[in-house]
Amino acid sequence: MNKKIQLLIVHYGDNWIRGSEVCLMNMIESLDDRYEPVVWTNNPALANYANANQIRVEETEFPTLVSLYSGQRKLDWSQWCVLYNKARYLIRKYHINLIHVNSGAPCQWMSMAARTTHTPMVAQLHCEYNLHDRFTLGLHAVPNIITVSHAVSQSLLDEGYGKDRLHVIHNGVPAQNADDIETLDIRQKLGINPEAKIILSIGSLIERKGFDRLISSLFHLRAQHIDCHLVIIGGGENQALLEQFADAIHMQDYVHLVGEQDNVASWLHGGADMFISGARSEAFGLVIVEAAFADLPVIAPATGGIVEVVKDRETGLLYPNTKDAVDHITHLASSIIYDPDYGQELATAAKAYAERHFSVENNVSHIEAVYERVLMQPNQHRTIFGVTVRCLRPIKTLFRKHIVARFLNRGASYENC
């Protein structure tokens, strides 16, 4: 019998189960039996999941002042040392053979802990990190990186991160049998006219998700005498602002902010006519894949990793991610409302495409292939000098993009620093 591979999974996040947590849980549940995971996290919700599934778990507070991350301007060496030593302790305690870091933040201390213990490490990045964070998190010091889309990987590659050490693996969604999904009728639950059209969207209620765009589009659709409602699943800091906006344009009776829901699949199968994303930026678009599996026509912005998920006019409709986005969303939504057969044609193609490319089985098999490759080369890129040089690559980017640009009087934006 082959010896189990002890896998340390490190996750940094807030106390919720959202995109990156869902992807991580799907991966853990589908891992080959050869791997025996240990979860180290600061997220109580993820720790509870691990405990409920008999997965070994270490729950630790990860101080937010550990480095320059998130605007902090002073490196806290004492906290860094605490986490670095804790990582080394866990590696020894559980005889770890491989480390999987499920976000950029823990790379601050995990890269060094992996190198000094000669433990292979892979970091999975679920979003694009700006120049400031690529430098302060030390992403170029990570020996192997998985990104969820080509859009996430591009900045690292532009700065010279090795193509042989960077792997693009799209997220996966578990297939669900329709018979196993709890029945839910959105119109009946929310008291919506049975003849009204329903636009469904899902995400955190933050500015980046662009729900204000969808509320504006709803206003224009109803101005065209189209009876439609917008249902938004999710919670977040902008809920009150979105409610005020809907009230201000007299859409309060047609915008339904239903909050976080445990049975998202039931809502997706609850009779909506389409799924629309208003995101201003998106690393991948997991909810778009979930909508495709639910056989819903999808409208989404042509931005970030979404263009790797949706093939325009084949598996969905893409609109330019510009200041005119509301007009484009309105036009595309009305085209599906007036031609439901076209919408169903897109939905059918999207579901078939998602089943081929975005299944959990496909995702995990590719991740395990990276694991096997890394385990075969455990001593890759260990020299401190080489690591230091690689970590300074974002500084070269800063110089090229800003100092040189200003010298040549071409101007430069510091927005993404």
Residue pairs with C-beta under 8 A, 6 or more apart in sequence:
2 34
4 34
4 35
4 36
5 34
5 35
5 36
5 97
5 98
5 371
5 375
6 36
6 38
6 94
6 95
6 96
6 97
6 98
7 31
7 35
7 36
7 37
7 38
7 96
7 97
7 98
7 99
7 100
7 371
8 37
8 38
8 40
8 90
8 91
8 94
8 96
8 98
8 99
8 100
9 24
9 28
9 37
9 38
9 39
9 40
9 100
9 102
10 40
10 41
10 87
10 99
10 100
10 101
10 102
10 106
10 110
11 20
11 21
11 24
11 39
11 40
11 41
11 42
11 43
11 46
11 101
11 102
11 103
11 106
12 41
12 42
12 43
12 62
12 102
12 103
12 105
12 106
13 20
13 21
13 41
13 42
13 43
13 46
13 103
14 43
15 43
15 44
15 45
16 43
16 45
17 25
17 45
17 46
17 49
18 204
19 126
19 284
19 286
20 102
20 103
20 126
21 43
21 45
21 46
22 286
23 126
23 148
23 171
23 172
23 286
23 363
24 46
24 102
25 46
25 49
26 172
26 173
26 174
26 360
26 363
26 364
27 360
27 363
27 364
27 367
28 37
28 39
28 53
28 55
29 53
29 360
30 174
30 360
30 361
30 363
30 364
31 37
31 364
31 368
32 368
35 98
35 368
35 371
37 55
37 56
38 55
38 56
38 57
38 58
38 90
38 94
38 96
39 46
39 47
39 50
39 55
39 56
39 57
39 58
40 57
40 58
40 59
40 60
40 87
40 90
41 47
41 50
41 57
41 58
41 59
41 60
42 59
42 60
42 61
42 62
44 59
47 57
47 59
49 55
50 56
50 57
51 57
56 94
58 90
60 83
60 86
62 83
62 105
62 106
63 76
63 79
63 82
63 83
64 70
64 72
65 72
65 74
65 76
65 79
66 76
66 79
66 80
66 83
66 108
66 109
67 75
67 76
67 80
67 108
67 136
67 137
68 74
68 75
68 132
68 135
68 136
69 105
69 108
69 133
69 136
69 137
80 108
80 109
83 106
83 108
83 109
84 109
84 112
84 113
87 109
87 110
87 113
88 113
88 116
88 117
90 96
91 99
91 113
91 114
91 117
91 119
92 117
96 117
96 119
97 119
97 120
97 375
98 119
98 120
98 121
98 122
98 371
98 374
98 375
99 110
99 114
99 119
99 120
99 121
99 122
100 121
100 122
100 123
100 124
100 371
101 107
101 110
101 121
101 122
101 123
101 124
101 142
102 123
102 124
102 126
103 123
103 124
103 125
103 126
104 123
104 125
104 129
104 133
104 137
104 139
105 137
107 123
107 137
107 138
107 139
107 141
107 142
108 136
108 137
108 138
110 121
110 123
111 121
111 138
111 141
111 142
111 143
111 387
112 141
113 119
114 120
114 121
114 143
115 143
115 382
115 387
118 378
118 379
118 382
119 378
120 143
120 144
120 374
120 375
120 377
120 378
120 380
121 142
121 143
121 144
121 374
122 143
122 144
122 145
122 146
122 370
122 371
122 374
123 139
123 142
123 144
123 145
123 146
124 145
124 146
124 147
124 148
124 367
125 139
125 145
125 146
125 147
125 148
125 152
125 153
126 148
126 152
126 171
126 283
126 284
127 152
127 283
128 151
128 152
128 155
128 281
128 283
128 304
129 137
129 139
129 155
130 416
130 417
131 155
131 394
131 397
131 398
131 401
131 416
131 417
132 417
133 139
134 140
134 155
134 156
134 159
134 394
135 391
135 394
135 395
138 391
139 145
139 156
139 161
140 156
140 159
140 160
140 161
140 390
140 391
140 392
140 393
140 394
141 387
141 390
141 391
143 165
143 374
143 380
143 381
144 165
144 166
144 167
144 370
144 374
144 380
145 153
145 156
145 161
145 165
145 166
145 167
146 166
146 167
146 168
146 169
146 367
146 370
147 153
147 156
147 166
147 167
147 168
147 169
148 168
148 169
148 170
148 171
148 283
148 284
148 305
149 168
149 170
149 283
149 284
149 304
149 305
149 308
150 168
150 305
150 308
151 283
151 304
151 305
151 307
151 308
152 168
152 283
152 284
152 304
152 305
153 166
153 168
155 397
156 166
157 163
157 166
158 397
159 393
159 394
159 396
159 397
160 390
160 393
161 390
161 393
165 380
165 381
167 366
167 370
169 363
169 366
169 367
169 370
170 284
170 305
170 308
170 309
170 357
170 358
170 363
171 284
171 286
171 289
171 358
171 363
172 358
172 359
172 360
172 361
172 362
172 363
172 364
173 286
173 289
173 290
173 293
173 354
173 358
173 359
173 360
174 359
174 360
175 293
175 355
175 359
175 360
176 265
176 293
178 269
181 265
181 266
181 269
182 263
182 265
182 266
183 266
184 263
184 266
184 267
184 269
184 270
185 270
185 271
186 192
186 198
186 200
186 231
186 267
186 270
186 271
186 272
187 193
187 194
187 196
187 198
187 271
189 270
190 229
190 231
190 256
190 258
192 198
192 229
192 256
193 227
195 227
196 227
196 228
196 229
197 226
197 227
197 228
197 229
197 273
197 274
197 337
198 228
198 229
198 231
198 271
198 272
198 273
199 214
199 218
199 228
199 229
199 230
199 231
199 272
199 273
199 274
199 275
199 276
199 333
200 231
200 233
200 267
200 268
200 272
200 274
200 275
200 276
200 291
200 296
201 211
201 214
201 230
201 231
201 232
201 233
201 275
201 276
201 277
201 278
202 232
202 233
202 234
202 264
202 267
202 275
202 287
202 290
202 291
203 209
203 211
203 232
203 233
203 234
203 277
203 279
203 287
204 234
204 235
204 236
205 211
205 232
205 234
205 235
205 236
205 237
205 238
205 239
205 242
205 257
206 236
206 237
206 238
207 238
207 280
208 279
208 280
208 281
209 234
209 236
209 277
209 278
209 279
209 280
210 277
210 278
210 279
210 280
210 301
210 325
211 232
211 238
211 242
211 278
212 242
212 245
212 278
213 278
213 325
213 326
213 329
214 230
214 232
214 276
214 278
214 329
215 230
215 242
215 245
215 246
215 249
215 251
215 255
216 249
216 326
217 276
217 278
217 326
217 329
217 330
217 333
218 228
218 229
218 230
218 251
218 254
218 255
219 249
219 251
220 326
220 327
220 330
221 228
221 330
221 333
221 334
221 337
222 228
222 251
222 254
224 334
226 334
226 337
228 254
228 273
228 333
228 337
229 254
229 255
229 256
230 251
230 254
230 255
230 256
231 256
231 258
231 267
231 272
232 242
232 255
232 256
232 257
232 258
233 258
233 259
233 260
233 261
233 264
233 267
234 259
234 260
235 259
235 260
239 257
242 255
242 257
243 252
243 255
243 257
246 252
246 254
246 255
258 267
261 267
264 290
265 290
265 294
268 275
268 290
268 291
268 293
268 294
268 296
269 294
272 296
273 296
273 297
273 336
273 337
273 340
273 343
274 296
274 297
274 298
274 299
274 333
274 336
274 337
274 343
275 287
275 288
275 291
275 294
275 296
275 297
275 298
275 299
276 298
276 299
276 300
276 329
276 333
277 285
277 287
277 288
277 298
277 299
277 300
277 301
277 306
278 301
278 325
278 329
279 285
279 300
279 301
279 303
279 304
279 306
280 301
280 303
280 321
281 303
281 304
281 321
282 300
282 301
282 303
282 304
282 305
282 306
283 304
283 305
284 304
284 305
284 306
284 308
284 309
285 300
285 304
285 305
285 306
285 309
285 310
288 298
288 300
288 306
288 309
288 310
288 316
289 309
289 354
289 358
291 298
291 350
292 298
292 315
292 316
292 347
292 350
292 351
292 353
292 354
292 358
293 351
293 354
293 355
295 347
295 348
295 351
296 347
297 316
297 317
297 336
297 343
297 344
297 346
297 347
297 350
298 310
298 315
298 316
298 317
298 346
298 347
298 350
299 316
299 317
299 318
299 319
299 329
299 332
299 333
299 336
300 306
300 309
300 310
300 316
300 317
300 318
300 319
301 318
301 319
301 320
301 321
301 325
302 312
302 318
302 319
302 320
302 321
303 321
306 318
307 318
309 358
310 316
310 317
310 318
310 350
311 353
312 318
313 346
314 346
314 349
314 353
315 346
315 349
315 350
315 353
315 354
316 346
316 350
317 332
317 335
317 336
317 346
319 325
319 328
319 329
319 332
320 328
335 342
336 342
336 343
336 346
356 362
374 380
381 387
381 390
398 417
401 412
402 412
402 414
402 417
405 411
405 412
406 412
